[in-house]
Amino acid sequence: MIETITQGNIPVEFFLAVSTLLFFIGVFGFVTRRNLIAMLISVELVLNAVDLNFAVFNRLLFPGQMEGFFFSLFSIAVSAAETAVAIAIIINVYRRFHSDQVNSIENMKL
C-alpha cells in the first residue's frame, strides 16, 4: 500500500495538484488571450505555480531547511520587478496605439 506524505493534515499530492492546475490555467490563458494585461496575469499564474512547487518540494525533501522558501521569496521579488516593467511597456503601447491588444504591437516598426 502506498503511504501518502502529508504537510500537517493536507497530503502533498493536493499541493502538487493545485500547482499543476495553476500552471495549466496560466499556459491556457497566455495562449488564448489577445489582451496584454490578461497575458501578463497568465504569466504570473505560471510563476506562482513554480513558487508553490519550490515551497512544497523544500518541505518534502528537506523539512528542517528553508532554501525553497527563500527561492520562492526571490522569485516573487523578480516577478514583481518584471510585472512593473511589463505594465510600463503596456502603458506606453496603450498611449501610442490606444489599444492593449497584441495586434497593436505588431504595428510597431523600426
C-alpha positions as semicolon CSV with decimal commas, in nm:
position;residue;x (nm);y (nm);z (nm)
1;M;0,000;0,000;0,000
2;I;0,133;0,344;-0,092
3;E;0,161;0,578;0,200
4;T;0,087;0,944;0,135
5;I;0,319;1,212;0,268
6;T;0,133;1,491;0,442
7;Q;0,207;1,850;0,535
8;G;0,009;1,894;0,852
9;N;-0,330;1,750;0,760
10;I;-0,311;1,805;0,383
11;P;-0,136;1,548;0,157
12;V;0,144;1,677;-0,066
13;E;-0,040;1,548;-0,373
14;F;-0,307;1,814;-0,319
15;F;-0,046;2,091;-0,322
16;L;0,104;1,948;-0,639
17;A;-0,242;1,919;-0,798
18;V;-0,313;2,286;-0,720
19;S;0,026;2,382;-0,861
20;T;-0,037;2,183;-1,179
21;L;-0,380;2,340;-1,215
22;L;-0,235;2,691;-1,173
23;F;0,036;2,617;-1,428
24;F;-0,200;2,490;-1,696
25;I;-0,455;2,768;-1,638
26;G;-0,169;3,015;-1,684
27;V;-0,047;2,848;-2,004
28;F;-0,400;2,828;-2,143
29;G;-0,464;3,193;-2,060
30;F;-0,139;3,303;-2,222
31;V;-0,205;3,108;-2,541
32;T;-0,571;3,204;-2,585
33;R;-0,579;3,570;-2,475
34;R;-0,505;3,864;-2,703
35;N;-0,515;4,126;-2,426
36;L;-0,170;4,222;-2,290
37;I;-0,289;4,255;-1,929
38;A;-0,457;3,912;-1,938
39;M;-0,138;3,763;-2,081
40;L;0,064;3,922;-1,801
41;I;-0,174;3,778;-1,540
42;S;-0,137;3,436;-1,703
43;V;0,241;3,457;-1,678
44;E;0,205;3,546;-1,311
45;L;-0,010;3,235;-1,257
46;V;0,266;3,021;-1,406
47;L;0,524;3,185;-1,180
48;N;0,303;3,131;-0,875
49;A;0,278;2,761;-0,964
50;V;0,657;2,744;-0,969
51;D;0,678;2,921;-0,632
52;L;0,433;2,674;-0,483
53;N;0,645;2,386;-0,613
54;F;0,958;2,538;-0,457
55;A;0,789;2,550;-0,118
56;V;0,631;2,203;-0,141
57;F;0,943;2,023;-0,256
58;N;1,154;2,203;0,003
59;R;0,918;2,089;0,278
60;L;0,904;1,738;0,133
61;L;1,275;1,678;0,073
62;F;1,437;1,897;0,340
63;P;1,183;1,951;0,619
64;G;1,411;2,145;0,852
65;Q;1,562;2,381;0,597
66;M;1,433;2,696;0,431
67;E;1,601;2,709;0,088
68;G;1,279;2,653;-0,107
69;F;1,109;2,935;0,078
70;F;1,398;3,170;0,007
71;F;1,389;3,071;-0,361
72;S;1,016;3,147;-0,357
73;L;1,072;3,489;-0,200
74;F;1,345;3,569;-0,452
75;S;1,118;3,455;-0,735
76;I;0,834;3,673;-0,603
77;A;1,067;3,974;-0,594
78;V;1,182;3,910;-0,951
79;S;0,819;3,864;-1,059
80;A;0,724;4,198;-0,902
81;A;1,004;4,376;-1,088
82;E;0,911;4,200;-1,413
83;T;0,547;4,299;-1,367
84;A;0,636;4,663;-1,308
85;V;0,842;4,674;-1,628
86;A;0,572;4,491;-1,826
87;I;0,299;4,728;-1,706
88;A;0,517;5,026;-1,802
89;I;0,558;4,881;-2,151
90;I;0,184;4,811;-2,178
91;I;0,105;5,170;-2,072
92;N;0,339;5,306;-2,339
93;V;0,184;5,079;-2,604
94;Y;-0,162;5,194;-2,497
95;R;-0,062;5,560;-2,517
96;R;0,086;5,513;-2,863
97;F;-0,181;5,291;-3,024
98;H;-0,485;5,343;-2,794
99;S;-0,522;4,967;-2,763
100;D;-0,399;4,696;-2,528
101;Q;-0,433;4,415;-2,780
102;V;-0,141;4,211;-2,912
103;N;-0,227;4,316;-3,267
104;S;-0,135;4,676;-3,184
105;I;0,223;4,570;-3,106
106;E;0,251;4,407;-3,447
107;N;0,201;4,754;-3,598
108;M;0,525;4,880;-3,444
109;K;0,805;4,939;-3,693
110;L;1,168;5,036;-3,655
